Amino acid sequence: MMMTPPLLENEYLSLAKWRRDLRAPYLEGDGTSSRHNRFRRAIPAVGTWRLDDLRGLHGREIAVLVDLDPLRLIGSELDVTGCLLPDRRADAQRYEQWIRAGHRPPPVEVLETEAGQLKVTDGHRRLVASRNAGAVIQCWVSPTVDVPSGDSDSNGQPIKTGLTFEMWSKKGPDAFEGSLFCQSMLLTHEVILSPGLEWTS
């Protein structure tokens, strides 16, 4: 189930804070790589929205934490058979063992493409491990939507951009326009409003 983005900025998880939390166990410990040292920190609840600290042309991009079928994701670093490069396969096997033992790896980073596909940008070993373990995978999904101006490219196709906090604050659910990921959640009634939040047209 996907919760719509909060309207209040302080209800988002900061991307910078998430990155610090992700690195902390390995920086504070004995320096062991995350490839050999299982992640033991708490992971935010599914439905949590994350806010980028950098401001782009349309504002600060947001992403949502969701559980997905790993077979639904595209792995750009995988070969045609869905395999990693040989030097990365041992890591994926180790991650698979951790997952089968009931441990959750950190969520992978996923970008919605202009065509509406969900492409892994960071976390291919975790992707393969989850597929092999037959487990759902947690993902930070960054939706791609139509630009607020509604402009089209030279082929008449809508110009796309990442969904931002500012777009959501101004347009509400209309900001989802052009995102197959967000629209599929709406059409299957898997989106719920944040507590106490109602949209009026």
C-alpha positions as CSV (number, residue, x, y, z in Angstrom):
1,M,0.0,0.0,0.0
2,M,1.3,3.4,-0.9
3,M,0.6,6.5,1.2
4,T,0.4,9.8,-0.6
5,P,3.3,12.3,0.1
6,P,2.9,14.4,3.2
7,L,2.1,18.1,2.9
8,L,4.4,19.0,5.8
9,E,8.1,19.1,5.0
10,N,9.1,17.9,8.5
11,E,7.2,14.6,7.9
12,Y,9.7,13.5,5.2
13,L,12.9,11.6,5.8
14,S,15.8,13.7,4.7
15,L,17.9,12.0,1.9
16,A,21.1,13.3,3.6
17,K,20.0,11.7,6.9
18,W,19.2,8.4,5.2
19,R,22.6,8.3,3.5
20,R,24.3,9.0,6.9
21,D,22.4,6.2,8.6
22,L,23.2,3.9,5.7
23,R,26.9,4.5,6.0
24,A,27.2,4.9,9.8
25,P,27.5,1.2,10.7
26,Y,30.5,0.8,8.5
27,L,32.2,4.1,9.4
28,E,31.7,3.7,13.1
29,G,32.7,0.0,13.2
30,D,35.8,-1.8,12.2
31,G,35.6,-0.6,8.7
32,T,34.2,-3.8,7.3
33,S,32.5,-3.4,4.0
34,S,28.8,-3.7,3.7
35,R,29.5,-6.6,1.3
36,H,30.6,-8.7,4.3
37,N,28.9,-7.0,7.3
38,R,25.1,-7.4,7.4
39,F,23.1,-4.2,7.8
40,R,21.6,-4.1,11.3
41,R,20.0,-0.6,11.5
42,A,16.2,0.0,11.5
43,I,14.6,0.6,8.1
44,P,11.8,3.2,7.8
45,A,8.2,1.9,7.5
46,V,6.8,1.1,4.1
47,G,5.0,4.2,2.9
48,T,7.7,6.6,4.2
49,W,8.5,9.4,1.8
50,R,12.0,10.8,1.4
51,L,12.9,14.3,0.5
52,D,16.1,15.3,-1.4
53,D,18.0,18.2,0.0
54,L,19.0,19.6,-3.3
55,R,16.6,21.9,-5.2
56,G,16.3,21.4,-8.9
57,L,14.3,23.3,-11.6
58,H,11.0,22.0,-10.2
59,G,12.0,21.7,-6.6
60,R,13.2,18.9,-4.4
61,E,12.6,15.4,-5.6
62,I,10.8,12.9,-3.4
63,A,10.8,9.1,-3.3
64,V,8.6,6.5,-1.5
65,L,9.6,3.3,0.2
66,V,7.6,0.3,-1.1
67,D,7.7,-3.5,-1.2
68,L,7.9,-4.8,-4.8
69,D,8.3,-8.0,-6.6
70,P,11.9,-8.1,-7.7
71,L,11.0,-9.6,-11.0
72,R,9.1,-6.4,-11.8
73,L,12.4,-4.4,-11.7
74,I,14.9,-3.8,-14.5
75,G,18.5,-4.3,-13.6
76,S,20.7,-2.3,-15.9
77,E,23.9,-4.0,-14.6
78,L,22.6,-7.5,-15.3
79,D,23.3,-9.5,-18.5
80,V,20.6,-10.9,-20.8
81,T,20.2,-13.9,-18.5
82,G,19.7,-11.7,-15.4
83,C,23.1,-12.5,-14.0
84,L,25.7,-10.2,-12.4
85,L,29.3,-9.9,-13.5
86,P,31.2,-12.9,-12.1
87,D,33.1,-10.8,-9.5
88,R,29.8,-9.7,-7.9
89,R,28.0,-13.1,-7.7
90,A,29.6,-14.2,-4.4
91,D,28.2,-11.0,-2.8
92,A,24.7,-11.8,-4.1
93,Q,24.9,-15.3,-2.8
94,R,25.9,-14.0,0.7
95,Y,23.0,-11.5,0.6
96,E,20.6,-14.3,-0.4
97,Q,21.7,-16.3,2.6
98,W,21.0,-13.3,4.9
99,I,17.6,-12.8,3.3
100,R,16.7,-16.5,3.7
101,A,17.7,-16.2,7.3
102,G,15.1,-13.4,7.8
103,H,17.3,-10.4,7.5
104,R,16.4,-7.4,5.4
105,P,19.0,-5.6,3.4
106,P,18.8,-1.8,2.9
107,P,16.2,-0.8,0.2
108,V,17.5,-0.5,-3.3
109,E,17.2,2.8,-5.3
110,V,14.7,2.7,-8.2
111,L,13.9,5.3,-10.8
112,E,10.8,5.2,-12.9
113,T,11.8,5.7,-16.5
114,E,9.9,7.9,-19.0
115,A,8.3,4.7,-20.3
116,G,7.0,3.8,-16.9
117,Q,9.5,1.0,-16.2
118,L,11.1,0.6,-12.7
119,K,14.9,0.6,-13.1
120,V,17.3,-0.2,-10.3
121,T,20.0,2.5,-10.1
122,D,21.7,1.2,-7.0
123,G,21.4,-2.3,-5.4
124,H,21.8,-4.9,-8.2
125,R,23.3,-7.5,-5.9
126,R,20.4,-7.1,-3.5
127,L,18.1,-7.4,-6.5
128,V,19.5,-10.7,-7.6
129,A,19.7,-12.0,-4.0
130,S,16.0,-11.2,-3.5
131,R,15.0,-12.8,-6.8
132,N,16.9,-16.0,-5.9
133,A,15.5,-16.1,-2.4
134,G,11.9,-15.5,-3.8
135,A,11.5,-12.5,-1.5
136,V,9.9,-9.1,-2.0
137,I,12.4,-6.3,-2.1
138,Q,12.2,-2.9,-0.5
139,C,12.7,0.0,-2.8
140,W,13.0,3.7,-2.7
141,V,11.0,4.6,-5.9
142,S,11.5,8.0,-7.4
143,P,8.4,8.6,-9.6
144,T,8.8,10.4,-13.0
145,V,5.9,12.7,-13.9
146,D,5.0,15.3,-16.6
147,V,6.5,18.7,-16.1
148,P,4.1,21.2,-14.4
149,S,4.0,23.3,-17.6
150,G,2.6,20.4,-19.6
151,D,5.2,21.1,-22.3
152,S,5.9,18.4,-25.0
153,D,9.1,17.5,-26.8
154,S,9.7,17.6,-30.5
155,N,7.9,14.3,-31.0
156,G,4.8,15.6,-29.2
157,Q,5.5,13.5,-26.1
158,P,5.2,15.1,-22.6
159,I,8.5,16.2,-21.1
160,K,9.2,14.4,-17.9
161,T,10.8,15.2,-14.6
162,G,11.1,13.7,-11.1
163,L,8.2,14.2,-8.8
164,T,9.0,17.0,-6.3
165,F,7.7,18.2,-2.9
166,E,6.9,21.5,-4.5
167,M,4.8,20.0,-7.3
168,W,2.9,17.8,-4.8
169,S,2.3,20.8,-2.5
170,K,0.8,22.8,-5.3
171,K,-1.0,20.2,-7.4
172,G,-1.9,17.4,-5.0
173,P,-2.7,14.1,-6.8
174,D,-2.7,15.9,-10.2
175,A,1.1,16.0,-9.8
176,F,1.1,12.2,-10.4
177,E,0.1,12.9,-14.1
178,G,2.4,10.9,-16.4
179,S,3.6,8.5,-13.8
180,L,2.5,4.9,-14.5
181,F,3.8,3.9,-11.1
182,C,1.7,6.4,-9.2
183,Q,-1.3,6.0,-11.5
184,S,-1.3,2.2,-11.1
185,M,-1.4,2.7,-7.3
186,L,-4.4,5.1,-7.7
187,L,-6.3,2.8,-10.1
188,T,-5.9,-0.3,-7.9
189,H,-6.9,1.8,-4.9
190,E,-3.6,1.1,-3.2
191,V,-3.1,4.8,-2.4
192,I,-4.3,6.1,0.9
193,L,-4.2,9.7,2.1
194,S,-2.0,10.7,4.9
195,P,-3.8,10.9,8.2
196,G,-6.1,13.9,8.4
197,L,-5.5,14.9,4.8
198,E,-8.3,15.4,2.3
199,W,-8.1,16.8,-1.2
200,T,-10.8,18.9,-2.7
201,S,-11.1,19.8,-6.3
